Amino acid sequence: MTRSFAAVGVVLALLLSAPAMAQSAEPTHNLRWDPALDLTLTLGGATAWIVSESLKGSLAPSDCHWCDVDGVDARVREALIWPDTSRAGVLSNVAGFALMPMVAIGSDVLAAAHEGALHNVPEDALLIAEATVVAADVNQLTKLLVGRERPFVHALARNQKALTPQPADNNLSFFSGHTTEAFALVAASGTIATMRGYRWAPLAWSVGGAVAATTAYLRIAADEHWLTDVVVGALVGAGVGFAVPYFFHSVVDTAPPSSASAAVRAKAFPMGAAMTFAW
């Protein structure tokens, strides 16, 4: 997760120094935001996550609170687990914490550039990061409170469970942090692109949705999460990723939107939501 925050920070730094392209004939929409407030919330939320992660050894439950496994979770695990779970784990880290942030910010850059509105990108990146941080904090708090045993730990003999490489992480299965972060990124980037009126907004929804779904699958393949962990992670991530920009950063244009821009927003929201949840 810290890699994701770092990637967003690098993109912000680069784009703040880049010259803006000329405005296109089709103007984009302005969004409601407060630079000081949103930056403070984002940095504060990221700091809270990092602190909780560093204190996980003392905060995480030593014994599982949710130890039983239902039949559906058990059958899906047997069907999707890879023989080499460590490889799936590495790929899930790459997909969730490296590729997904690049896709989210990159699709926003491409969509903004298509409209001649690269000057929007630093603001977009901050709002995407804000929504993702909120989702990550919700996930972290839930994990620490619920205490669900991870699949690979559940399969071990009782006397072997304390010998895992990261015992403090043994009972933090519900719900999947990788999946939450990935779906928050795709929903936030897609929602912001749609609210802006970017004609390439579907790019954020479709490509981001594919990467997020792949991340969720790999977490099961790595034997790190149950099916219900990734399903709830996808729902919470997508929900927070949509809700934060949509309800707290609404469009503030004083003039009515053009018919073309309004059509983009009218079509992209239901299509984007359907594509994200379908993935």
C-alpha positions in Angstrom: 0.0 0.0 0.0 2.8 2.4 0.7 4.0 1.7 -2.8 0.7 2.9 -4.1 0.9 6.2 -2.1 4.4 6.7 -3.4 3.4 6.1 -7.0 0.6 8.7 -6.7 3.0 11.1 -5.1 5.5 10.8 -7.9 2.8 11.3 -10.5 1.6 14.4 -8.7 5.1 15.9 -8.5 5.7 15.3 -12.2 2.4 16.6 -13.4 2.5 19.8 -11.2 5.6 20.8 -13.1 4.2 19.9 -16.6 2.8 22.6 -18.8 -1.0 22.4 -19.4 -2.2 21.7 -22.8 -4.6 24.1 -24.6 -8.3 23.9 -23.8 -10.3 21.9 -26.3 -13.6 23.1 -27.8 -15.4 20.8 -25.4 -14.7 22.2 -21.8 -14.4 19.9 -18.9 -16.2 20.3 -15.6 -14.8 21.8 -12.4 -15.2 19.8 -9.2 -15.7 21.0 -5.7 -12.6 20.6 -3.6 -10.5 22.3 -0.9 -6.7 21.8 -1.5 -5.7 22.2 2.1 -8.6 20.0 3.5 -8.3 17.3 0.9 -4.5 17.1 1.1 -4.7 17.0 5.0 -7.3 14.2 4.9 -5.3 12.2 2.4 -2.0 12.5 4.3 -3.7 12.0 7.6 -5.5 8.9 6.4 -2.3 7.5 4.9 -0.4 8.2 8.1 -3.0 6.4 10.1 -2.8 3.4 7.8 1.0 3.3 8.0 1.0 3.6 11.8 -1.6 0.8 12.2 0.5 -1.3 9.9 3.7 -0.7 11.9 1.8 -1.6 15.1 0.1 -4.6 13.6 2.0 -7.0 15.9 0.3 -5.6 18.9 -3.1 -4.6 17.4 -3.9 -7.8 15.4 -5.7 -10.6 17.2 -3.3 -13.5 18.1 -6.2 -16.0 17.8 -8.9 -16.0 15.1 -12.3 -14.6 16.0 -13.8 -16.0 12.8 -12.3 -19.5 12.4 -15.0 -21.5 10.6 -15.2 -21.8 6.8 -18.4 -22.2 4.8 -18.7 -24.7 1.9 -18.6 -22.1 -0.9 -15.4 -20.6 0.3 -13.8 -24.0 0.8 -14.8 -25.2 -2.7 -13.6 -22.0 -4.4 -10.3 -22.2 -2.6 -9.8 -25.8 -3.9 -10.6 -24.8 -7.4 -8.5 -21.6 -7.7 -5.5 -22.1 -5.5 -2.2 -22.3 -7.4 0.4 -25.0 -6.8 2.9 -22.2 -6.4 1.1 -19.8 -4.1 4.1 -17.6 -3.6 4.2 -16.8 -7.3 0.5 -15.8 -7.2 1.2 -13.6 -4.1 4.0 -11.8 -5.9 1.8 -11.2 -8.9 -1.0 -9.9 -6.8 1.3 -7.4 -5.2 2.5 -6.2 -8.6 -1.1 -6.0 -9.9 -2.6 -4.3 -6.9 0.1 -2.0 -5.6 2.0 -1.2 -8.8 0.0 -1.8 -12.0 -3.4 -0.7 -10.6 -2.2 2.8 -9.4 -0.5 3.3 -12.8 -3.6 2.3 -14.7 -5.8 4.6 -12.5 -3.6 7.7 -12.9 -2.6 6.8 -16.4 -6.1 6.5 -17.7 -7.0 9.8 -16.1 -4.0 11.4 -17.8 -5.0 10.0 -21.2 -8.6 11.0 -20.8 -7.6 14.5 -19.7 -5.1 14.9 -22.5 -7.8 13.9 -25.0 -9.8 16.9 -23.8 -6.7 19.2 -23.6 -7.2 19.4 -19.8 -3.9 18.1 -18.4 -4.1 20.9 -15.8 -6.9 18.8 -14.1 -4.7 15.8 -13.5 -2.9 16.8 -10.2 -6.3 17.6 -8.7 -7.8 14.3 -10.1 -4.8 12.4 -8.7 -5.3 13.9 -5.2 -9.0 13.0 -5.2 -8.3 9.5 -6.4 -5.7 9.1 -3.6 -8.1 10.5 -1.0 -10.9 8.0 -1.9 -8.3 5.1 -1.9 -6.9 6.1 1.5 -10.4 6.2 3.0 -11.1 2.7 1.6 -7.8 1.4 2.9 -8.5 2.8 6.4 -12.0 1.2 6.5 -10.4 -2.1 5.4 -7.6 -2.0 8.0 -10.0 -1.2 10.9 -12.3 -4.0 9.8 -9.5 -6.5 9.6 -8.3 -5.8 13.1 -11.8 -6.1 14.6 -13.0 -9.1 12.7 -10.0 -11.4 13.0 -10.7 -13.9 10.3 -8.2 -16.7 9.8 -6.4 -16.7 6.4 -6.9 -19.8 4.2 -3.3 -21.0 4.3 -3.3 -20.6 8.1 -6.6 -22.5 8.4 -5.0 -25.4 6.5 -2.1 -25.7 9.0 -2.0 -27.9 12.1 -2.6 -25.9 15.3 1.0 -26.2 16.4 2.3 -24.8 13.1 0.2 -21.7 12.9 2.5 -19.6 15.1 5.4 -20.5 12.8 4.3 -18.6 9.7 6.6 -15.9 8.3 4.2 -13.1 9.6 2.2 -14.4 12.6 0.6 -11.0 13.2 -1.0 -11.3 9.7 -2.5 -14.8 10.3 -6.0 -13.5 11.3 -6.4 -10.5 9.0 -8.2 -12.2 6.1 -11.5 -10.3 6.1 -11.7 -8.4 4.0 -9.0 -8.3 1.2 -6.9 -5.1 1.3 -5.4 -5.6 -2.1 -8.9 -6.0 -3.6 -10.3 -3.0 -1.7 -7.4 -0.8 -2.9 -7.7 -1.9 -6.5 -11.4 -1.4 -6.8 -11.3 1.9 -4.9 -8.7 3.1 -7.5 -10.8 2.1 -10.5 -14.1 3.4 -9.1 -12.5 6.7 -8.0 -10.7 7.3 -11.3 -13.7 6.3 -13.4 -16.1 8.4 -11.3 -13.9 11.5 -11.5 -13.3 11.1 -15.2 -17.1 10.7 -15.8 -17.9 13.8 -13.6 -15.3 15.8 -15.5 -17.0 14.9 -18.8 -14.0 13.1 -20.2 -15.0 11.3 -23.4 -12.5 8.6 -22.6 -13.9 7.9 -19.1 -14.9 4.3 -20.1 -11.1 3.6 -20.4 -10.7 4.0 -16.7 -13.7 1.8 -15.9 -12.8 -1.0 -18.3 -9.0 -1.3 -18.1 -9.0 -0.6 -14.3 -11.8 -3.1 -13.8 -9.9 -5.8 -15.5 -6.7 -5.2 -13.4 -8.8 -5.0 -10.2 -10.5 -8.3 -11.0 -7.2 -9.9 -11.7 -5.9 -8.7 -8.4 -8.9 -10.2 -6.6 -8.4 -13.6 -8.4 -4.7 -13.7 -7.6 -5.4 -13.2 -3.8 -7.4 -16.4 -3.8 -4.8 -18.1 -6.0 -2.2 -17.1 -3.5 -4.2 -18.7 -0.7 -4.2 -15.4 1.2 -8.0 -14.8 1.0 -11.3 -16.5 0.8 -13.9 -15.8 -2.0 -16.0 -13.8 0.5 -13.0 -11.7 1.4 -12.4 -10.5 -2.1 -16.1 -10.0 -2.9 -16.6 -7.8 0.1 -13.3 -6.0 -0.7 -14.5 -5.3 -4.2 -17.9 -4.0 -3.0 -16.4 -1.8 -0.2 -13.6 -0.5 -2.4 -15.9 0.3 -5.4 -18.5 1.9 -3.1 -16.0 4.2 -1.3 -14.2 4.9 -4.6 -17.5 6.1 -6.1 -19.0 7.8 -3.0 -16.1 10.0 -2.0 -15.8 11.9 -5.2 -19.4 11.8 -6.2 -20.9 13.1 -2.9 -18.0 15.3 -1.6 -16.6 16.7 -4.9 -19.6 17.4 -7.0 -19.6 19.4 -10.2 -19.6 23.2 -9.5 -19.9 24.6 -13.0 -22.2 27.6 -13.0 -23.1 27.2 -16.7 -25.2 24.2 -17.8 -23.2 21.4 -19.4 -23.2 21.0 -23.1 -25.3 18.3 -24.6 -22.3 16.3 -25.6 -20.7 16.4 -22.2 -24.0 15.6 -20.5 -24.4 12.6 -22.7 -20.9 11.3 -21.7 -21.8 11.5 -18.0 -25.3 10.0 -18.5 -23.9 7.0 -20.4 -20.6 6.5 -18.5 -21.9 6.2 -15.0 -24.3 3.2 -15.4 -22.0 1.6 -18.0 -18.9 2.1 -15.8 -20.6 0.8 -12.6 -21.9 -2.2 -14.5 -18.4 -2.9 -16.0 -16.7 -2.6 -12.6 -19.1 -4.9 -10.7 -19.2 -7.3 -13.6 -15.4 -7.7 -13.5 
